[in-house]
């Protein structure tokens, strides 16, 4: 989940909805997905310590 690939259908959908260039969409999506990955790791770490 860390990086968005240009071959993803979601990438092209977001580009058309946001009206950005390919480079701008890549920057925007990469920041958003990276943030979601970090938040997911932070939330799952305490849970994994409790159950495993």
HELIX and SHEET records of a PDB file:
HELIX    1   1 UNK A    9  UNK A   18  1                                  10    
HELIX    2   2 UNK A   22  UNK A   51  1                                  30    
END                                                                             
